[in-house]
Amino acid sequence: MRRILFIINPIAGAKKLRIDERMIRNYFEQTEIEVICIYSEYAGHAAHIASDHIGRVSDMIAIGGDGSLNEIGAQLVGTSVNLGLIPTGSGNGLARHVGIPVHSKRALEIIKEGYTQKVDVGRMNKHYFFSNAGIGIDSAIIKRYNEIPQRGWFTYGRLGLIEYFRFKPIHLELSWGEGFEPFEAALVSVALSNQYGYNFKIAPDASIADGLFVAQAIPMLHPLQSIGFAAKMALGQYTQTKGSIIRRCTQLDIKLNSPQIAQYDGEPVKVEGQITFEILPDAMSLIIPKHRIGNI
């Protein structure tokens, strides 16, 4: 019999998307699935809950945004516990990539059906990530976003415009396994899934089950190029620009000349010295819609 732990972030995202214990228990009432519901109470609490229940449940469901997903998923890497998603956050990049809707009843139906597939996991130094990571203007925007109460794509857009005029390119060195080369970057993105969230696709044909990530190094763009860059992401087209580098690889090393802010699944973190991005193939089991098996 399946025993499912639902870890609920009660403050993630818009109120209309939130789901509570009563809704979950009502949905599974007529099944043989055992349900456990626990609310997270502070940053990092979801990780502790997940860690405490490994070996005691068959599935763990992250109810919240990308931050909740990362906290819980990081505890399940290399275990036999299946990870499920009910997206109630802002961007919901991984959920959108695999076709899990921002609609509680359909997401619960996918959990109940219980179809799973092994997926890749990324690691940035000691931090796991499941959708994307990187360094540059995206990290600056995310850091600002996490410091204010407003949410939504409009807030991201407003902060993006502000940071574009404030941001200075980062002097760094890149290695794709062939020695280091200098690069002045506005953004270095490492994508497992195809998007940041809101269907803004940084790597439209990325797969979370092919043993590779899509790494992009992008120089500072002038205003018209930046508009085109954003438009291509919104349209799901590759953001190839003059001077940029796009590679599919299993590892990327970056040497920094000064401390910077990086991000992993929307979590900002201070980095210095060297960053190593690497992929861990088939490192976790993810609950996904039946029709997406073999196509993620």
N, C-alpha and C positions, 0 to 999 in steps of 0.2 A: 504493500500500500504506500502511495506517495504521502510524504509529510512535508508540507510547504510552509516555509517561514516568510511572511511578508514584513519587510522593514519599511516603515512609513515615515517619510519626511513630511511633517504636518504643515510646513510653511513654504514648501517649494511651489513656485509658479503661481498662476492665476487661481483664484478660489474656485472658479467654475470647473477646473480640471482636477481638483483634489478628490481623493477617494479615502474613505474611512473604514474602520474595522467592521462596522455594521454592514456596509455594502459588500465587503468581501465575504463575510460569513453568510449573508443571505444568498449570495451567488453560488457558493459551494455547499449549501445546506443539504441538497438532495444527492450529493456525490459521496463516494467512499474516501475522498481525500481529506486528510487531517490538516487543519489550518491553524497556524500560530501567527498572531499579529503583535508586533512590537513597534512602538513609536520611538524614533530617534529624538533626542532632547538637546543635543549640542553638536558642534562640529567635531567629527571624529567618533561620535557615539555609534553610528551605523557600522563602522569598522569593528568596534568592540563587540557589538551584538553578533555580527557575522562570524567573527573569530570564535566566539563562545559556542556557536551552534554547528560548527563543522563536525561531521560524524553523527549528528543527531537529527538531521533533516536531509531530504533528497533534493530539495530545490530551495533557493533563496530568491526572493523577488524584491528588486529595488523599486520602490515607489517614490519618485522624486525627479530630480534633474540629473545632469551629467556628473555633478559632484557626488550625489548619493550613489550613482552607478559606480563611480571610481572607487569610493570607499569600500563598498561591498565587494565589487569584482576583484579588487586587489587581494582580498583574503581568500578567494576561491581559485586563484591561479594554481594549476597543478593538482587540484583536488577532483573528486568525482561528483561534487555538488553542482547541479545545474543552476545557471544564473538566468533569471527572467526579468523583464522590464515592464513597468507600467509608467510611461513618461508623463510627468506633470510639471516639468521644469520649463525653462525658457527655450533653449536651442534644441535639445533632444536629438543630437546628431546621430548617435548610434541607432536609436530607435527608428528614426526616419530612414536610415540606410537599409535596415533589414525589413522595413515595412510594418512596424508595430505602430498602430494609430494612436493619436492623442485623443482617445475615446475609451473611457474606462471599461465599458461592457465588452467591447471587441478585444481589448487588451487582456481582460480576464478570460475571455474565451480561448485566446491563444495559450495562456498559461494552463488552462484546464486540458486542452488538447495535448500539450506536453511534447511537441516535436522538438528535437534538439539537433544541433550540429556543432562539431568542434570548430573553434575559431582561433585565430592568431591573437596574440597579445603583444603590445609594444612595451619597451622599457626605456626610459630616459634617465640615465644613471641609476638611482635606486627607486625611481617612481614608475609604476606600471601605468599604461594608458590603453584605452580600448577604442578610441575614436581618432584622436589626433593630438599632436604635441608640436612644440616649436619655440622659436625665439624671434623677436622682432616687434613689429607694430601690432600684431595680433595680441601679443602678451601685454603690451602697454594698454591696449583697449580693454582687455579682460581685467587687468588690475584695477583700472578706473571703474569698470562696471561693477566689480565686487565691492567697491567702496561706497556706492550710492544705493538708495532703496528702489529707484525706478527700474522696471524690467521691460522686456520686449524688444522687438527688432528695431523700433524707432530709436530707442535709447542706444542700442549698438551703433546705429547709423550716425547718430549725433556725436557720440564719442569718437567714432572713426574719423569723422570730419575734423574734429578738434585735434586728435592725435596726429593726423596727416600733416598739419601745419606746425606741429611741435616736434615731431620725431626726427631724430638725426640717424643716418645710416650707421650700422654697427660694423666696425672693422674686425674681421674674424678670418679664420682659415678653415677650409673644408677638406675632408678626406673621405673619399668613396672607396677606400681600400687601396689607393694608388699613390699615396703621398699627399701632403697637404698643399692646398693652393689658396692664395689670398682672395677674399671676396668682400665687397662692401654691400651689406644686406639691409634691405628694408624688412625682409621676412625670410625665414627658413622654416618651412612647414614639413612635418612628417605625418603622413596620413595613412591610417589603416582603413577607416571608412571614407566615404566619398565627400563628406561635408563637415562644416563647422556646426551647422544647425540651421533652422529656418529654411532648409533646402538651398542654402548658399554652398555650392559644391566647389571645393578647392581641388578635388581629384575625382572627376566624374566617373571614371571607370575603375576606381580602386576596389579591391576585394579584401574582406577580412578573413579569407580562408585560402589564400594562394601562397602563403609563406613569404610574402614581400610587402614592403610599404612603398608608398610614393613620396619621394622627397623632392621638394622644390626650393631652390634658392632664388630669390627675386630681388633685384636691385631697387633703389629708390626710383619711383616713377614720377613723371611730371603730371599735372592735373588731368589732362585729357586721357593719358594712359591709365591713370587711376580710375577714372570713370569707366573706361572700357574694361578694366580688370574686374571691377565690381559687377558690371553688367554681364560679363561672361560667367561669373560665379552664379549669378541669379538665373541665368539661362542654362546652367549645367554644361558649359563648354570649358575646355582646358584654357587656363590662364597663361599661355605661353606669351612672353613679352621679350623684347630685345634685351639681351644680356642675361636672361634667366636660364637656369639649369633645372631640368626635370629628369629624375632617375628613379627606376624601380630597383630596390636593393634590400639587403638584409641588415646593413649597418651603415651608419653615418657618424663620423667624428667631427666635432667642432672645437677649435681652439679659440678662446676669447682673449682679447687684449685688456679687457676691463670687466668688472662685475656687471651682470645684466639680469633682466627679468625674463624667465621662460614660462611656458605654460604646458600643462598636460591635462587634457579633458576639461579645459576651462579653469584649472586651478593654477594661479600664479605662484612662482617660486623663484627665489634669488639663486643665481648660478654664477660660478666663476671658474677660471682655469679651463677645463675641458669638459665637454658634454659628449656622451656616447648614446646614440639611439640604436637600439637593436630590436630584432623581432624574435618572438618565441612562438614557433609554429604549433598549432593545435593545442594550445596551452589551457583552454577553458571550454566548457560546454555551455552553449547559449540556447535558450528556448526561443524559437522563431516560428513564423507562420509556416504551415505545411507547404504552401506553394513556393516558398523561397528556399527550401532544402536544395543544396547544390548550386544555388544562384545568389550567393551573398558576397 
